[in-house]
Amino acid sequence: MTEPTVIHSTFVIERNYPVPPERVFAAFADPARKRRWFVDGGHHTVEHYEMNFSVGGQERACIRLGKDTPLEGVACINDTRYLDIQPGRRLVFAATMSLEAKCISAALGTVELLPSEAGTQLIFTHQAAFFEGADGPAMREAGWVKLLDRLAGELTPTHG
């Protein structure tokens, strides 16, 4: 029996943030703020980042992986297209991830922002197809856990 060429995966991550949904949404919508928690930091080099936060708009990030990965020096490219944006409530995007010129995954992401007594309940659903050479579902989920933890830092009073 041959190995499958595509691994399908869905995971859901929930977070609670002590700020209103509009503040959480703003951290996704503002290019400078999103870059801080989504792209910057770590041992990699950001070569390119651009974002057009509108339905049909694109977000593109290219980072050169650093010493903390076995793929040191490889370009990792994230291409995103926004499919649905409901301010303060929801955003849906389609994204591909490539290492150099090789696409390793395609995903659909949904971010739901629900008002709660404590502020905002965020529900993130990630549905993806992982191809040969991909990091795989477990590593991608771990990556999103880290990103949503970094989002919490972006929501502190010093960042807005």
Residue pairs with C-beta under 8 A, 6 or more apart in sequence:
5 131
5 132
6 129
6 130
6 131
7 129
7 130
7 134
7 136
7 137
8 127
8 128
8 129
8 130
9 126
9 127
9 128
9 130
9 137
9 140
10 125
10 126
10 127
10 128
11 125
11 126
11 137
11 140
11 141
11 144
12 123
12 124
12 125
12 126
13 123
13 124
13 126
13 141
13 144
13 145
13 148
14 121
14 122
14 123
14 124
15 121
15 122
15 124
15 148
15 151
15 152
16 116
16 118
16 119
16 120
16 121
16 122
17 23
17 24
17 119
17 120
17 122
17 151
17 152
17 155
18 118
18 119
18 155
19 119
19 120
19 155
20 115
20 119
20 120
21 88
21 89
21 113
21 114
21 115
21 119
21 120
22 87
22 88
23 120
23 155
23 160
24 113
24 120
24 122
24 151
24 155
25 87
25 88
25 89
25 91
25 113
26 33
26 160
27 33
27 34
27 37
27 151
27 154
27 155
28 34
28 53
28 91
28 111
29 53
29 85
29 87
30 53
31 49
31 50
31 51
31 53
33 154
33 159
33 160
34 51
34 59
35 46
35 49
35 51
36 154
36 159
37 147
37 150
37 151
37 153
37 154
38 61
38 147
38 150
39 46
39 49
39 61
39 63
40 46
41 150
42 66
42 68
43 66
43 67
43 68
43 69
44 63
44 64
44 65
44 66
44 69
44 76
45 63
45 64
45 66
46 61
46 62
46 63
47 62
47 63
47 64
47 75
48 60
48 61
48 62
49 60
49 61
49 62
50 58
50 59
50 60
51 57
51 58
51 59
51 60
52 58
52 59
52 82
53 59
53 82
53 85
54 82
54 85
55 82
55 83
55 84
55 85
56 81
56 82
57 81
57 82
58 79
58 80
58 81
58 82
59 78
59 79
59 80
59 82
59 93
60 77
60 78
60 79
60 80
61 77
61 78
62 75
62 76
62 77
62 78
63 75
63 76
64 73
64 74
64 75
64 76
65 71
65 72
65 73
65 74
65 75
65 76
66 72
71 99
74 99
74 100
75 99
75 100
76 97
76 98
76 99
77 97
77 98
77 99
78 95
78 96
78 97
79 95
79 96
79 98
80 93
80 94
80 95
81 93
81 94
81 95
82 91
82 92
82 93
83 92
83 93
83 94
84 90
84 91
84 92
85 91
85 92
88 113
89 112
89 113
90 110
90 111
90 112
90 113
91 110
91 111
92 108
92 109
92 110
92 111
93 108
93 109
94 106
94 107
94 108
94 109
95 106
95 107
95 109
96 103
96 105
96 106
96 107
97 103
97 104
97 105
97 107
97 134
98 104
99 133
102 133
103 131
104 130
104 131
104 132
104 133
104 134
104 135
105 128
105 129
105 130
105 131
105 134
105 135
105 140
106 128
106 129
106 131
107 126
107 127
107 128
107 129
107 140
108 126
108 127
108 128
109 124
109 125
109 126
109 127
110 123
110 124
110 125
111 122
111 123
111 124
112 122
112 123
112 124
112 125
113 120
113 121
113 122
114 120
114 121
114 122
114 123
115 121
122 148
124 144
124 148
126 140
126 141
126 144
128 137
128 140
130 136
130 137
130 140
135 143
153 159
